[in-house]
Amino acid sequence: MIDPVEAHGGRYERQQGDGAFYSRHARIFVCCKARARDGARNDAEARAKEVAMLKGGCLCGKIRYEIKGAPIGTTACHCVDCRRASGAPFVGWMSVARDALRFVAGATRIYVSSVGVERGFCPECGTPLTYRSAAFADEIDIATGTLDEPGNAPPQEHTWTSQQLDWVRLADGLPRYPRSRI
């Protein structure tokens, strides 16, 4: 549970139990970016830029990456391919411009999972890290669970819910799409 902290004009929140402070703007950067993209020009872009650098990596630590700037969008994908590639009931993804992602340690091994789709993973521990589609050549998706602070990239929607597992019950109120949103 998160409660607002009045210090610093209420711009920070405290995570219950850990005593740490998190920037409110960092927790909402996805929503701010979406509004700015939809033409609502206000200070949303400035707030999104406050998330200067997102960092993450694989389980064993041999691969580390940095993402500069705000993401293009986030989703929770329920497709069969993502489930099989991750071993999870669904996968959170964050889309970024390809030039915004920089590997600072190690390199992914690529697996072509279907025509025009490449999935990057750690060759040492097997952590799934990236997804690239030829249909969106200027973008790359990062598995949000590999971020150092995955709470900073909550999903904006659920995609491929036509393949969602029957026992998964979602009560987050996010939009749901039977296939991709696009």
C-alpha positions as CSV (number, residue, x, y, z in Angstrom):
1,M,0.0,0.0,0.0
2,I,1.3,3.5,-0.9
3,D,0.5,6.6,1.0
4,P,1.3,10.2,-0.2
5,V,4.0,12.0,1.7
6,E,3.3,15.7,2.2
7,A,7.0,16.7,2.2
8,H,8.2,18.1,-1.1
9,G,4.7,19.2,-2.1
10,G,3.3,15.7,-2.1
11,R,5.5,14.7,-5.1
12,Y,6.7,11.5,-3.3
13,E,5.0,8.4,-1.9
14,R,6.2,6.0,0.7
15,Q,5.8,2.3,0.2
16,Q,4.3,0.8,3.3
17,G,6.7,-1.4,5.2
18,D,9.9,-0.5,3.5
19,G,10.2,3.2,4.4
20,A,11.5,4.1,0.9
21,F,10.2,7.1,-1.1
22,Y,9.2,6.9,-4.7
23,S,8.6,9.7,-7.1
24,R,4.9,10.1,-7.8
25,H,5.9,11.2,-11.3
26,A,7.9,8.1,-11.9
27,R,5.0,5.9,-10.9
28,I,2.7,7.6,-13.4
29,F,5.1,8.3,-16.3
30,V,3.3,5.8,-18.6
31,C,0.0,7.6,-18.1
32,C,1.6,11.0,-18.6
33,K,3.3,9.8,-21.8
34,A,0.0,8.4,-23.2
35,R,-1.8,11.7,-22.6
36,A,1.0,13.7,-24.3
37,R,0.9,11.3,-27.3
38,D,-2.9,11.8,-27.6
39,G,-2.4,15.5,-28.0
40,A,-3.0,16.8,-24.4
41,R,-0.1,19.1,-24.3
42,N,0.6,20.1,-20.7
43,D,3.4,19.3,-18.3
44,A,2.9,15.6,-18.9
45,E,6.0,15.4,-21.1
46,A,8.1,17.2,-18.6
47,R,7.0,14.8,-15.9
48,A,7.7,11.9,-18.1
49,K,11.3,13.2,-18.7
50,E,11.8,13.1,-14.9
51,V,12.3,9.4,-15.4
52,A,15.7,9.9,-16.7
53,M,17.0,6.3,-16.7
54,L,15.3,3.0,-16.1
55,K,17.7,0.1,-15.3
56,G,17.3,-3.6,-15.2
57,G,18.9,-7.0,-15.9
58,C,18.6,-10.7,-15.8
59,L,18.5,-13.1,-12.8
60,C,22.2,-13.9,-12.7
61,G,23.3,-10.3,-13.3
62,K,25.4,-11.0,-16.3
63,I,23.1,-8.8,-18.5
64,R,22.4,-5.3,-17.4
65,Y,20.6,-2.6,-19.4
66,E,19.6,1.1,-19.2
67,I,16.6,2.8,-20.9
68,K,16.8,6.5,-21.4
69,G,13.6,8.4,-21.6
70,A,9.9,7.6,-21.3
71,P,8.4,4.4,-22.7
72,I,6.1,4.3,-25.7
73,G,3.6,2.2,-23.8
74,T,3.2,-0.8,-21.5
75,T,1.0,-3.9,-21.7
76,A,0.3,-7.2,-20.0
77,C,0.3,-9.8,-22.8
78,H,-1.7,-13.1,-22.4
79,C,-0.7,-14.7,-25.7
80,V,0.4,-18.3,-25.8
81,D,3.8,-17.4,-27.2
82,C,4.6,-15.0,-24.3
83,R,3.3,-17.5,-21.8
84,R,5.5,-20.3,-23.2
85,A,8.6,-18.1,-23.6
86,S,8.3,-16.9,-19.9
87,G,6.7,-19.8,-18.1
88,A,4.3,-17.3,-16.6
89,P,0.5,-16.9,-17.0
90,F,1.1,-13.5,-18.7
91,V,3.9,-11.1,-19.3
92,G,4.3,-7.4,-18.7
93,W,6.1,-5.6,-21.5
94,M,7.3,-2.0,-21.9
95,S,7.9,-0.7,-25.4
96,V,10.7,1.8,-26.0
97,A,12.5,3.2,-29.0
98,R,15.2,0.9,-30.0
99,D,17.9,3.6,-29.6
100,A,16.7,4.2,-26.0
101,L,17.8,0.8,-24.9
102,R,21.5,0.2,-24.1
103,F,23.1,-2.9,-22.8
104,V,25.8,-2.0,-20.3
105,A,26.9,-5.6,-19.5
106,G,26.5,-8.8,-21.4
107,A,24.5,-9.5,-24.5
108,T,21.3,-11.3,-25.2
109,R,21.0,-14.5,-27.2
110,I,18.2,-14.2,-29.8
111,Y,15.5,-16.8,-30.5
112,V,13.3,-16.4,-33.5
113,S,10.0,-17.5,-32.1
114,S,7.8,-16.8,-35.2
115,V,8.1,-15.1,-38.5
116,G,9.3,-11.5,-37.9
117,V,9.6,-11.9,-34.1
118,E,12.8,-12.2,-32.1
119,R,13.0,-12.8,-28.4
120,G,16.2,-11.9,-26.5
121,F,17.2,-13.8,-23.3
122,C,20.2,-14.3,-21.1
123,P,22.3,-17.2,-22.4
124,E,23.5,-17.9,-18.9
125,C,20.4,-18.0,-16.7
126,G,17.6,-18.0,-19.4
127,T,15.8,-14.8,-18.3
128,P,13.6,-13.5,-21.1
129,L,14.5,-9.9,-21.6
130,T,13.4,-8.5,-25.0
131,Y,10.8,-8.9,-27.8
132,R,11.2,-7.4,-31.2
133,S,8.7,-7.4,-34.1
134,A,9.6,-6.6,-37.7
135,A,6.2,-4.8,-37.8
136,F,7.6,-2.2,-35.3
137,A,11.2,-2.0,-36.4
138,D,12.0,1.2,-34.5
139,E,10.8,-0.3,-31.1
140,I,11.8,-3.0,-28.7
141,D,9.9,-4.4,-25.8
142,I,11.5,-5.0,-22.4
143,A,10.0,-7.5,-19.9
144,T,8.9,-5.2,-17.1
145,G,9.7,-7.9,-14.5
146,T,13.4,-7.4,-15.3
147,L,13.4,-3.8,-14.4
148,D,15.1,-2.9,-11.1
149,E,11.9,-1.1,-10.2
150,P,9.1,-2.8,-12.2
151,G,6.5,-0.9,-10.2
152,N,7.5,2.1,-12.2
153,A,6.1,0.6,-15.4
154,P,2.6,-0.6,-14.6
155,P,0.6,-2.0,-17.6
156,Q,-1.8,0.4,-19.4
157,E,-3.8,-2.5,-20.9
158,H,-4.2,-6.3,-21.3
159,T,-3.6,-7.7,-24.8
160,W,-4.4,-11.1,-26.3
161,T,-7.1,-11.7,-23.7
162,S,-8.7,-14.2,-26.2
163,Q,-5.8,-16.5,-25.1
164,Q,-6.0,-15.6,-21.4
165,L,-6.0,-18.6,-19.0
166,D,-9.4,-19.4,-17.6
167,W,-8.2,-19.2,-14.0
168,V,-6.6,-15.8,-14.3
169,R,-9.0,-13.2,-12.8
170,L,-8.2,-9.5,-13.4
171,A,-9.8,-6.8,-11.4
172,D,-7.6,-3.8,-12.3
173,G,-10.1,-2.0,-14.5
174,L,-7.6,-1.7,-17.4
175,P,-8.7,-2.0,-21.0
176,R,-8.7,-5.5,-22.4
177,Y,-8.1,-6.4,-26.1
178,P,-8.8,-9.9,-27.5
179,R,-5.8,-9.4,-29.8
180,S,-3.3,-6.6,-30.0
181,R,-4.5,-3.0,-29.4
182,I,-3.3,-2.0,-32.9
